Structure formats: C-alpha cells, structure tokens
C-alpha cells in the first residue's frame, strides 16, 4: 500500500535543499515538506541549547503536519538535538553525519580525512565520535568555516571574497595532506566548485546528501512507507518567502519555462523560427 504522507526535511536555511535534491533524485515519487528557519539563521554560532529549542519546535510542526519520516538536513541541528528530535517525533529520523562519514572512510586512500563545518558542529566533536563508530583506522582533521553559510544563503558561490575566505579556512587541511574532505554542513555542497579549486581536484569531496538519501530509501522500504505518483513538494520558511524562493529555485532546480520541439533534421529551420 502506498503511503502518500510527505517526508519532512529541515535546516536553518537553504542548505538542506542539497539533501532534498538527493532525495528527489533517488525517490521521485515522494512528496517533501521542507522547512528552512531563515529568520533565525545562522545556527552555527548559536549555543546548542538554543539550536535544540528551534529544532524541537520545527520537528513538532512537521509531525503535526503529518510527515511519515524526518530528515535532519543540518549538521548543527543533528549535533544539538537528534536524540531529542527522535524521542519527540514518533516517526523515523534520519541524520546526515554518519552517512557522510561512511562515504569518507570508504573513499580515503591515505587515511587522512578532513571535515569542514559550522562552529557548533566542529566544537561538538560529533564527527570524531562518528569516525570512531566506524572502527576504521583513519585520522580526522576538522576546521570551522563560519562565513561560508552566509555567502550561500545570499546566493553567492564564487565571489573573490568567498575565495579568500576559503583559502584561509582550508589551508590547515591542505597542510594536513588530507585526500578526502567531508562537507560537514549541508550548505557547503553548493560551494563544491570553489572548494575543489582551492583543495585541488585530487581531494575527494564528500557531500552527505546522496548517502543520506539512501538511508531515507532504506527507512521507507523497511517501514513499508513508500509513496508513488507525481508528488507536489511544499516549502516553508520563517524569513522572507520571496528571498527563500529565489535562492531555492537556483539551488534546487530551476523551473523549465518552455521546451522547444525540433524535428530530427530540422535544426536549421528551427533557428529561423526563433
Ligand atoms: N546547514 C547547517 C549545517 O549543516 C548550518 C547552517 C547554519 O549555520 O545555520 O550545519
């Protein structure tokens, strides 16, 4: 029996859209209900108790809206409150930290892994614990990159100022000779071009999004919760909806306004028609 209830996905802003994108790619029949707490963004510099309060508020809203599963699409929320969210939710909860670490330990050759995230995530030590849980003999080097999220939230993924910040933040990880870098904040995959340019193309960048989507898939199958059909996704934010929409459309998927039909062999004529 198909379960048409939506999957709840939440973040402090647009970062969780990287996870939403991966879920949509893997599970195109599933409706998503996304919350970005843009009015209270950023979470990274805030105390964990404050992040926890916001997380529980949003999780309760999503459960009251009838979601069948919750995706904590934000590392900072996960380190502050994943257990409490799990207890409060009463539906399966999927996070992003273990999936990212799993992918990184699979990929590294020299067993030196870097992780970049918000101050809250780095300070919590959650990634060190997640690496220890894998039982693999790898070394982890963590750096906080506080201003990255501000740039992403403004839709800036390539300005000279951002490059300058990236060079500074990433220098210790280059010096540590990591061959794999976990993007430990869901906003960062939107900066993968820039990060790859600074780190060099030989360093594997790990976004937890795809691996998290696979966990979502597993949970849905295990709980017989799969939906089917053409879903409608819903987006909620606490800040200005127009700003959210502009950035979200750019990052999640630009809508395709028109598709031109050209018959095979008819390309030259089609140019004239335009
Ligand atoms: N996207 C969030 C994360 O994964 C953090 C952004 C913020 O600082 O609010 O940690």
Boltz pocket constraint, residues with backbone or C-beta under 6 A from the ligand:
constraints:
  - pocket:
      binder: B
      contacts: [[A, 11], [A, 12], [A, 13], [A, 15], [A, 16], [A, 41], [A, 42], [A, 43], [A, 44], [A, 45], [A, 73], [A, 74], [A, 75], [A, 76], [A, 77], [A, 118], [A, 121], [A, 149], [A, 184], [A, 185], [A, 186], [A, 187]]
      max_distance: 6.0
